[in-house]
Amino acid sequence: MDLEEKLEKDIENIVSATEDMSRHIQEKIKENFIDSMEKYVNTNDITIKDVASIDRIEEDKFAVCELFDGNMVDIPLEDFKYDVKSGDCINVEITYKDGKIDKIDVKDKNEEERQRRIELVEEKIKKLKEKNNML
């Protein structure tokens, strides 16, 4: 196996491992969130603070955002008082009514959370590379 093939295999392994970890974490967060919120959301209107990450911008009209629990929501670009791009993290307040999202208030950017997520991904890649070099 030449170096190029080894690097391609390493990249495939890193992507696969990252996707697996992300799915597992999202499932656990979603399970815990749903369990803890069911007793409140079914009987009350509730507002919670959350951090959403912008997955992408679509049609120059809205930001497709992933909430902390893994749910995806579309937020109109006009709701932002600042420019946003894919990868940005934003603070939001989400109001649930009758168990469903009723309103999302966009707050400020959360650069600290964005940087934390970048560092987590970099650390995962580093560990995967170290593990792969040991094989």
N, C-alpha and C positions, 0 to 999 in steps of 0.2 A: 504494500500500500504506500503510495507516494504521499508527500506532504500535503498536496492539494486535496487529495481524497480524504486524508485524515482530518484536515481542517473542515471540509464539508460535513463529515460525519460528526465532528465536535459541535458544529453549529446546529445541526439537526437535533442532537442530544440536548443541547442547551434550550432550544426552542421548545422541544417536547416536555422537558422537565419543568420549565417555567409555566407552560400552559397547564400541566397537571397540577402544580402547586396552586396556581391561581384559581382553577376550578374548585379544588378542595377547600381553600380558604373561603371562597365566595359561598359555597354550600353551607359551611359551618356558620358563617356570619348570618346568612339568610335564615337558617334554622333557628339560631338563637334570637335573632331579631323578631321573627314571626312569633315564636313562643312567648317572648316577653311582651309583645305588643297586642296580641290577640285579645287579652282580657280587657284592655283599655280601648282599643280602636273600635271594637264592636259596639260599645256602649257610649263612647264619648268622642267629641271632636278633640283632636290633639295636634299640637305643633311641636316638632322636634328640630333640633339643629343637626346638620349633616355636612359632610364634605363631598362634593361631587367632582369627578374628574371628567374633563371634556375628552371624549373619544374622537370626535370628528365634527366638522362643520358641514352641514348639508344645505345645498341650494342657496347658499349665502342668506339663509333665512333663520336657521336654528342650529343650536349646538346639541348634539347627541351626547348626553352625559350619563356616566355610570355613578350611581349612588353607592354609599358604603356597603349596603346590603346586596349589591350586585344587580339591582334593578336598573334598567335603562329608561331615561326620560328625555323628552325633547324640550328644550327651553328656547323660546324665541330670542334671537340676537338683540332685539329691541329691549329686552329685559335687562341687558347688561349696560352699565354706565361707563364701560371701558372696553377696549379691544380684547378679544380672547382668541386662543388658538388651541389646536389639539395638544393635549398634555397638560394644560392648565388645570389647577385645582381651585375650586371656588367654595366658599362657605354659602350655605343655603339654609333657609327655614322652610320646612315642608309641613303643610297643614293637611291632615287626614280627616275626611268626613265620611261617616258610614263605612269605614274600613278601606277607603280608596283615597289616593292623592287628590286633593281638591285644589291646592294652590302651592306654588313654589316661589318663594321670595329670594331673589338673588342678592347676596351680600357682597363682601369684598373677596379679592383673590387671596388664596392661601399659599403663598410662595414657600413657606416652611414645610407644608405637607407635600408640595410638589418635589422639593429637594429631598425630603425623606424617602419618597417613593423611588426617586432616581437612585439614591444610595442603596436601597434594598435590592433593586434590580442589578446594580453593579456588583453587589456582594454575592448575589446568587450566581451570576456569570463567573465571577472569580472562583467560587467554590466548585462549580461544575468543571471549569478548566483544570483546577488543581486535581480534582477527582479523576478526570479523564487522563491527565498526564501520569497518574499513578497506575493506570491499567497496563 
